[in-house]
Amino acid sequence: MMLKRENILLVDDDINILELLQRHLQSMDYHTYKAVSVKEALYVLKDTFIDLLITDIQMPEVDGLQLLKFTDEHYPEIPKLVITGYPSVDGALEVIKSGATDYLTKPFTKEELRQAVKKAFEHGKSRKSVKSKTSVTNKSVHGEMIGESEAFHKITDVIERVKDNKATVLVKGESGTGKELVARAIHYSGKFSKAPFVAVNCGAIPENLLEAELFGYVKGAFTGANDNRTGFFQAAEGGTLFLDEIGTAPLTVQTKLLRALQEREITRVGSRKNEKVDIRIIAATNADLHIDIKENRFREDLYYRLTVVEIEVPPLRDRKTDIPLLVDKFLLKYGVEYKDRLLKISPDVLDVLKRYQWPGNIRELENVVQRAIIMSDGIITLKDLPESLKFQIDFPDSELKPLREMEKEYVQRVLLHTQGNKTKAAEILQIDRKTLREKLK
């Protein structure tokens, strides 16, 4: 039986260093992937299972520190080794803070490389062992979820409690809050992570097809059923079936869902044979199922079967302290993809993003950041935001004011920000100085 060869990703803009590393590591029986930029490295990380990252720090556009931070956030299980020609105490501290295991200075010998790689792998195993015994990190659950607010930690605490059992979970929250990310965090952070995770949007499948898609069917069950087919329940065997928009499921399907939850068995459409299934169900809804129950659109007994554990995902307006972290995440993700570099955001823009009410929640924030990156020439400023956000000022209902008065207050605020510089104020307001002078009168 052949032992698995570890995959090592090498990142350096110096092709000679890359080739040297590759020769040394291949002679040690490692499998290597090469990338000459952070952007290339991200594509490899996305498509390939990597056991160790080795990266340079000084690189054009996006540097290695940003790659370390991205990897630590999105792939925390991957140990990281830094190789650099510019050693310093401050640099070493910054590297370690960014999640690196060790710091190797150029030039290095083959033996020094061997020892550093060995240490990195040992550190990776130790970290996985500790992580399996401790709670979720402050800022991340399986990479995609990120936050530091009290509301975020309440969610991660519940995730920790349910990740290793198959209790049925109902995730509630407005559209765009990240309900599927919660479901994925439960699945991928627990002991069933190697089994399938199957996501089904019940609202996107026509009512007359949903039953067949969920439970499968036998040949001849209906027109077009030319073969036997398994459904999503059996596709998720051993793992997790995520049923999004569960409130849209018709009552006939709800009846079969109830039986599947009670008996842990399903019956394919057109069949009389019961088939056992071993899965965890996580359902999600942005509707008030209590109202649906009162109006006979949702079965009360199914609701109680689904709510063994409930997780309420708060809207983004109730966890605004998480906005800077989310913005940084999207800046790194899309800055490299769209502009080949990491973009910065002005304090004014971040202030507007934190004061906006976000009816579309995290999904809307992600779209706004994407658009801003595309429109930006470098640093993201107010001009790169959509019109609906540029002059966002929050007033309680009791303080709603005429538009003329709000405009006056906003112009005063901009002038205060520019310390009376009318040219800069006119630029922010996107009006000429003559118009500004008239407004000031």
Buried (B, 14 or more C-beta within 10 A) or exposed (E): EEEEEBBBBBBBBBEEBBEBBBEBBEEBEBEBBBBBBBBBBBEBBEEEEBBBBBBBBBBEBBBBBBBBBBBBBBBBEBBBBBBBEEEEEEBBEBBBEBBBBBBBEBEBEEEEBBBBBEBBBEBBEEBEEEBEEEEBEEBBBBBBBBBEBEBBBEBBEBBBEBBEEBEBBBBBBBEBBBBBBBBBBBBBBBEBBEBBBBBBEBBEBEBEEBBBBBBBBBEEBEEEBEEBBBBBBBBBBEBBBBBBBBBBBEEEBBBBBBBBBEEEEBBBBBBEEEBEBEBBBBBBBBBEBEEBBEEEBBBEEBBEBBBBBEBEBBBBBEBBEBBBBBBBBBBBBBBBEEBEBBBEBEEBBBEBBBBBEBEBBBBBBBBBBBBBBEEBEEEBBBBBBEEEBBBBEEEEEEEEEEEEEBBBEEBEEBBEBBEEEBEBBBBBBEBEEEEBEEEEE
